[in-house]
């Protein structure tokens, strides 16, 4: 029964995210809006009704069950010590990164220069760090939640700044699948807030597409990264020419 509740709670979040109302569901099922509210509050769904609502929300029941499972995952953030351990061992960091992105152990062994004994050792360490549960037969179960985040200015973020940013931008961004844009202008604080929300929405769209493609074959997918940044800023060469009394803080 508890698992059923988690599935319906996950469905509620999907409906809210897609602005689907009880009234819209009632029209689809041929019931009153009050009946729909009671069905949700009592978690009283038949399989047929659940399938119909999932179709309305454009989500498969299997994916809904996966979302419900993710809501029960425990690890939202690692300790500073565990982040430092990850960046100290490139194979450990690589394995964690791939597992979080839903690679299987078998796929990692087939694509990277890591032998089975080393892989077992890496998986045991990741299990101890609460990133995965290491199961028999080279199976793993992720323990990181959808809210998982790296420590602000912690070892992982500093590693990114020191090694990954320069590597990522060492490119002309003219090849297939690549794009780089730079825009600059004068915005009010209100417009700045609106733009930051749009950027957050774009990141959510990227995450949604990542989730959508999880069950596609590995040979049809490519590691893809998106970097978005915005701040009130003047080019340093230009800023040096400003009169001191014309500076204004963005608060």
VEXKOLPA-120138 format. One record per residue (C-alpha): x, y, z; residue in three letters. Coordinates in pm, whole numbers, padded with zeros to 5 digits, always signed. Layout:
N
XYZALA/...
//
This chain:
251
+00000+00000+00000UNK/+00282+00239+00088UNK/+00442+00178-00254UNK/+00108+00260-00422UNK/+00098+00589-00234UNK/+00448+00675-00357UNK/+00345+00606-00717UNK/+00040+00833-00689UNK/+00249+01103-00518UNK/+00495+01084-00808UNK/+00202+01115-01050UNK/+00077+01425-00866UNK/+00416+01591-00914UNK/+00412+01512-01286UNK/+00061+01652-01324UNK/+00157+01969-01138UNK/+00472+02010-01347UNK/+00264+01984-01667UNK/-00019+02208-01537UNK/-00278+01930-01567UNK/-00575+02005-01338UNK/-00830+01782-01164UNK/-01090+01930-01399UNK/-00895+01814-01705UNK/-00859+01465-01556UNK/-01231+01455-01472UNK/-01320+01536-01833UNK/-01086+01262-01957UNK/-01232+00999-01721UNK/-01594+01114-01748UNK/-01620+01181-01373UNK/-01687+01487-01160UNK/-01400+01700-01035UNK/-01500+01611-00678UNK/-01471+01240-00757UNK/-01122+01291-00897UNK/-01014+01476-00582UNK/-01144+01187-00368UNK/-00965+00930-00585UNK/-00635+01113-00537UNK/-00682+01183-00166UNK/-00779+00819-00098UNK/-00517+00678-00339UNK/-00805+00478-00487UNK/-00688+00412-00843UNK/-00777+00121-01068UNK/-00508+00019-01315UNK/-00727+00138-01602UNK/-00770+00484-01450UNK/-00400+00506-01370UNK/-00314+00423-01732UNK/-00556+00689-01859UNK/-00412+00960-01634UNK/-00057+00858-01728UNK/-00150+00894-02096UNK/-00285+01242-02021UNK/+00045+01328-01848UNK/+00242+01167-02134UNK/+00431+00932-01902UNK/+00460+00553-01901UNK/+00362+00364-01585UNK/+00710+00209-01580UNK/+00869+00556-01575UNK/+00627+00662-01302UNK/+00736+00366-01089UNK/+01100+00465-01145UNK/+01022+00820-01031UNK/+00853+00681-00719UNK/+01163+00474-00644UNK/+01387+00778-00683UNK/+01184+00970-00427UNK/+01283+00710-00166UNK/+01657+00736-00236UNK/+01851+00866+00058UNK/+02171+01044-00048UNK/+02123+01414-00129UNK/+02482+01525-00073UNK/+02818+01359-00002UNK/+03050+01446+00282UNK/+03351+01668+00209UNK/+03574+01367+00275UNK/+03393+01152+00019UNK/+03405+01424-00247UNK/+03778+01458-00186UNK/+03815+01080-00221UNK/+03634+01088-00556UNK/+03858+01355-00710UNK/+04171+01180-00581UNK/+04106+00875-00802UNK/+04007+00933-01165UNK/+03876+00576-01209UNK/+03658+00612-00899UNK/+03525+00948-01020UNK/+03463+00810-01370UNK/+03277+00505-01237UNK/+03060+00718-01008UNK/+02983+00958-01295UNK/+02883+00677-01531UNK/+02671+00490-01276UNK/+02485+00810-01185UNK/+02417+00845-01559UNK/+02268+00492-01560UNK/+02552+00297-01721UNK/+02568-00068-01619UNK/+02884-00222-01473UNK/+02908-00443-01783UNK/+02898-00138-02013UNK/+03172+00037-01815UNK/+03398-00269-01832UNK/+03340-00295-02208UNK/+03417+00070-02282UNK/+03692+00167-02036UNK/+04032+00034-01935UNK/+03923-00096-01595UNK/+03971-00464-01510UNK/+03717-00667-01310UNK/+03918-00676-00987UNK/+03964-00300-00992UNK/+03594-00256-01068UNK/+03496-00464-00765UNK/+03720-00246-00547UNK/+03570+00073-00695UNK/+03213-00050-00641UNK/+03288-00140-00280UNK/+03418+00212-00220UNK/+03113+00370-00386UNK/+02888+00148-00173UNK/+03067+00267+00141UNK/+03012+00628+00026UNK/+02634+00564-00009UNK/+02635+00643-00381UNK/+02524+00288-00468UNK/+02418-00041-00317UNK/+02656-00305-00454UNK/+02446-00612-00534UNK/+02543-00966-00643UNK/+02629-01046-01006UNK/+02785-00705-01074UNK/+02455-00524-01022UNK/+02417-00188-00850UNK/+02128+00019-00721UNK/+02173+00396-00715UNK/+02119+00566-00379UNK/+02153+00928-00490UNK/+01825+01120-00501UNK/+01698+01357-00771UNK/+01794+01643-00536UNK/+02155+01522-00523UNK/+02405+01807-00547UNK/+02777+01858-00500UNK/+02901+02071-00209UNK/+02917+02439-00303UNK/+03284+02526-00360UNK/+03369+02172-00249UNK/+03626+01933-00400UNK/+03409+01832-00699UNK/+03323+02190-00798UNK/+03686+02298-00760UNK/+03793+01999-00969UNK/+03548+02112-01236UNK/+03685+02466-01232UNK/+04048+02352-01246UNK/+04025+02075-01505UNK/+03692+02045-01682UNK/+03605+02406-01774UNK/+03925+02461-01973UNK/+03885+02120-02140UNK/+03520+02187-02226UNK/+03583+02529-02382UNK/+03893+02416-02574UNK/+03675+02386-02883UNK/+03545+02604-03168UNK/+03188+02468-03120UNK/+03136+02433-03495UNK/+03101+02054-03514UNK/+02767+01866-03529UNK/+02587+01868-03194UNK/+02777+02175-03068UNK/+02667+02531-03003UNK/+02809+02832-02819UNK/+02633+03164-02780UNK/+02739+03486-02610UNK/+02492+03769-02567UNK/+02533+04090-02373UNK/+02298+04376-02295UNK/+02154+04606-02029UNK/+01891+04445-01804UNK/+01692+04569-01507UNK/+01689+04361-01188UNK/+01341+04240-01280UNK/+01457+04123-01623UNK/+01764+03964-01465UNK/+01538+03764-01231UNK/+01318+03657-01523UNK/+01620+03548-01725UNK/+01764+03346-01435UNK/+01432+03161-01403UNK/+01435+03084-01775UNK/+01786+02942-01738UNK/+01671+02722-01449UNK/+01382+02601-01666UNK/+01625+02519-01947UNK/+01834+02311-01706UNK/+01516+02128-01601UNK/+01438+02060-01967UNK/+01786+01912-02014UNK/+01730+01689-01710UNK/+01389+01581-01843UNK/+01542+01480-02178UNK/+01816+01292-01995UNK/+01548+01099-01805UNK/+01352+01040-02126UNK/+01658+00888-02297UNK/+01765+00665-02006UNK/+01618+00353-02162UNK/+01759+00414-02510UNK/+02044+00192-02628UNK/+02387+00314-02523UNK/+02512+00316-02884UNK/+02245+00576-02966UNK/+02351+00818-02691UNK/+02642+01060-02648UNK/+02787+01215-02335UNK/+02658+01573-02349UNK/+02724+01869-02121UNK/+02549+02203-02094UNK/+02712+02502-01923UNK/+02501+02813-01863UNK/+02617+03123-01677UNK/+02495+03479-01637UNK/+02600+03768-01414UNK/+02603+04147-01404UNK/+02944+04209-01557UNK/+03152+04452-01760UNK/+03446+04346-01974UNK/+03754+04421-01764UNK/+03920+04631-02035UNK/+03606+04847-02057UNK/+03551+04864-01681UNK/+03898+05009-01628UNK/+03785+05319-01821UNK/+03479+05387-01604UNK/+03475+05684-01370UNK/+03485+05563-01006UNK/+03163+05740-00905UNK/+02962+05566-01181UNK/+02992+05214-01035UNK/+02669+05077-00889UNK/+02625+04753-00692UNK/+02373+04488-00799UNK/+02183+04422-00476UNK/
//
